[in-house]
Amino acid sequence: MIEQTMSYFRRRRLRKQIKHLLHEARHARHMREDIAKASDVDALIAAEQALQDAWKQKASEQAIEEKADHIAHLVQRIYPPVPHPRRREYVEMLVVAVGVAMAFRTYFIQPFKIPTGSMEPTLYGIKESPLQEKGLMDYFPLSVVNFLLFGERYVEVRAPASGVVDTMMQGNKVIYSLSGIVPPHSEDLQTLVKPGDYVEKGQTVARGRKRSGDHIFVNKVRYNYTRPKRGDVFVFSTDGVEHPDVKIDTYYIKRLVGLPGERVAIDPPYLVVDGQRVLDPDVFERQAHDRDAGYYGYVIPPSNPLQSPQPVLRRRNLAYQLGPTEYLPLGDNTMFSLDGRYFGGIRQENIVGPAFAVYWPFSKRWGFIE
């Protein structure tokens, strides 16, 4: 009784092995029959038939295994093993993964990074801060952990050549240069020199901590099925935007405040649409009143006669009329945001999609975007 049971399970296992082997043999023929020798293909077909006949005739296990070994030998002749199979497998997996990621990025979700502070306090751009000396987290290997988790790193600006320190204006900030050849660094770093100082090549002229801007995911599919809503944080292309300070062929991220056909004005600190103050959704209430959270309301751009072109929303009660396919974008940090107050509405076809999550670095803003 025990012998019959063992024979049954052995025969069952052998049947599975034969089925798998025949499948591999057919696969090898189909993949290689156009380049393999015709004699090898015919021999493999004959060997497959011989194995099937031996199984049907209930030949001995030894005879079946011999025929199976013969098929395995013929398969290797038709489909020889490739060199370094494990490396090739890893490369193939990497190529497939990259292909899938690129397709996903192109059609579904695209990552972006925030370079500036125009959306503070909702989203932060690259920030620098002074630092007297390195802390524990600024030394290897903790510095790597600090950067990977929180996007923070210690930086030093060194003089690329000897020369005299000078200052220049960049926007509304004072930056330092070295006889005009040092890449400008922000005054937010701790500056170790002063104008008129002579420095040697390689000397540290500034140091501090640099924090990476928020990295976000943008949904490129949602607006194919739903219309953009007021209050969405969204990304749009600058193609066709006419303003000397707007970079061409790039992407901006702002909050959508005006919809097609609306008249939008600013009555500080409120946004006014069609004559009514906007306090819904809640972000507009916070924008107008929540100073503790870092919001300062909507402000009117200065009317500077030297500025060309003039802001489109430059004084109280002057409303901007949006066209039938235009949307008005404003930054949450309206004191330091180049947005629709200066260049007006953007076309619907320029919209990429709404930003829905901060995926890096890990901070209090990590997670879904409001």
Secondary structure, DSSP 4 states (H G I P E B T S, - for coil): -HHHHHHHHHHHHHHHHHHHHHHHHHHHHHHHTTTS-HHHHHHHHHHHHHHHHHHHTT--HHHHHHHHHHHHHHHHHHSPPPSSHHHHHHHHHHHHHHHHHHHHHHHTEEEEE--SSTTTTTS---EEEE-SS--GGGSTTHHHHHHHHH-EEEEEEE-SS-EEEEEEEETTEEEEEETT-SPPB-TTSEE---TT-EE-TT-EEEEEEEEPPPEEEEESSGGGTS---TT-EEEEE-TT---TTSPTT-EEEEEEEE-TT-EEEEETTEEEETTEE---SHHHHHHHH-TTTT-----PPP--TTSSSPPSS-STT-PEEP-TTEEEEE-SSGGG--SHHHH--EEGGGEEEEEEEEEES-STT-EE--
